[in-house]
């Protein structure tokens, strides 16, 4: 059980750090300028926390543990990118479908970002899990 928790947190922590640097630093103005009045004044922290906790569980189950079983960091990288792509694509296409004036450009940037951050974080989790003689 401890190994699973270590793998889980070794994905969650890099994801949080990298994503917060992106959201609060690099892309903060991008999201504000693209979304305008669609963006909340204050984020709903509980909903955000729920996303990160469940997303990390999904990547652990469907990407990192299979990569460890296969002993393949490339599996973690590739399937991390695919998992991120499908999850972020689902979110952004839904936004484009139901939210008036949701910015298409932002949707594409978000999908690329989600794919990249998931691939990198899953590979880090694989590396940590592999070092535990999983």
C-alpha positions in Angstrom: 0.0 0.0 0.0 2.9 2.4 0.8 4.3 1.9 -2.7 1.0 2.9 -4.2 0.8 6.0 -2.1 4.4 7.0 -3.0 3.6 6.6 -6.7 0.4 8.6 -6.3 2.1 11.5 -4.5 5.1 11.4 -6.8 2.6 12.2 -9.6 0.4 14.6 -7.6 3.2 16.8 -6.2 5.0 17.6 -9.5 1.6 18.1 -11.2 0.6 20.6 -8.6 3.9 22.5 -8.7 4.2 22.6 -12.5 0.5 23.4 -13.0 0.5 26.2 -10.4 3.7 27.8 -11.9 1.8 27.7 -15.2 -1.6 29.0 -13.9 -0.3 31.6 -11.5 2.7 32.7 -13.4 3.3 31.9 -17.0 -0.2 31.8 -18.3 -2.1 33.9 -15.8 -2.6 36.9 -18.1 -3.4 34.6 -21.0 -6.3 33.0 -19.2 -7.6 36.4 -18.0 -7.4 38.0 -21.4 -8.9 35.1 -23.3 -11.7 34.3 -20.8 -12.6 37.8 -19.7 -15.8 37.8 -17.8 -16.1 34.0 -18.0 -13.3 33.7 -15.4 -14.3 33.7 -11.8 -12.9 36.4 -9.6 -11.7 33.8 -7.1 -11.1 30.1 -7.9 -13.2 27.5 -6.1 -10.4 25.8 -4.2 -12.4 22.7 -3.2 -13.4 21.9 -6.7 -9.8 22.4 -7.9 -8.5 20.2 -5.1 -11.0 17.5 -6.1 -9.8 17.6 -9.7 -6.1 17.2 -8.7 -6.8 14.4 -6.3 -9.0 12.4 -8.7 -6.8 13.2 -11.7 -3.7 11.9 -9.9 -5.6 8.7 -9.0 -6.6 8.2 -12.6 -3.1 8.7 -13.9 -1.7 6.4 -11.2 -4.1 3.6 -12.1 -4.2 3.9 -15.8 -0.6 5.2 -16.6 2.0 4.9 -13.9 1.3 1.5 -12.5 1.1 -0.1 -16.0 4.3 1.6 -16.9 6.0 0.3 -13.8 4.7 -3.2 -14.6 6.1 -2.9 -18.1 9.3 -1.3 -16.8 9.0 1.4 -19.4 9.4 5.1 -18.9 8.4 5.6 -22.5 5.1 4.0 -21.7 4.6 6.5 -18.8 5.5 9.4 -21.1 3.4 8.4 -24.1 0.4 7.2 -22.2 0.6 10.1 -19.8 0.4 12.4 -22.8 -2.5 10.5 -24.2 -4.4 10.4 -20.8 -3.8 14.2 -20.5 -4.9 14.7 -24.1 -8.2 12.8 -23.7 -9.0 14.4 -20.3 -8.2 17.9 -21.3 -9.8 17.5 -24.7 -13.0 16.3 -23.1 -13.1 19.3 -20.8 -12.3 21.8 -23.4 -14.6 20.4 -26.1 -17.4 20.4 -23.6 -16.6 24.0 -22.8 -16.6 24.9 -26.5 -20.0 23.1 -26.9 -21.9 24.6 -24.0 -20.2 27.9 -23.0 -21.0 30.9 -25.1 -17.9 32.5 -26.5 -15.5 30.1 -24.9 -12.2 30.9 -26.6 -11.1 28.3 -29.1 -7.5 29.4 -28.9 -7.4 28.9 -25.2 -9.0 25.4 -25.6 -6.2 24.3 -27.9 -3.5 25.8 -25.6 -5.1 24.0 -22.6 -5.2 20.6 -24.4 -1.5 20.9 -25.3 -0.7 22.0 -21.8 -2.7 19.1 -20.2 -1.0 16.6 -22.4 2.5 17.9 -21.6 2.1 18.4 -17.8 0.6 14.9 -17.5 3.3 13.3 -19.6 6.1 14.9 -17.5 4.4 14.2 -14.2 3.7 10.6 -15.0 7.3 10.1 -16.1 8.5 11.6 -12.8 6.1 9.2 -10.9 7.5 6.3 -12.9 11.0 7.3 -12.1 10.2 7.5 -8.4 8.3 4.2 -8.4 11.0 2.5 -10.3 13.6 3.6 -7.7 11.5 1.9 -5.0 12.3 -1.5 -6.7 8.6 -1.7 -7.5 
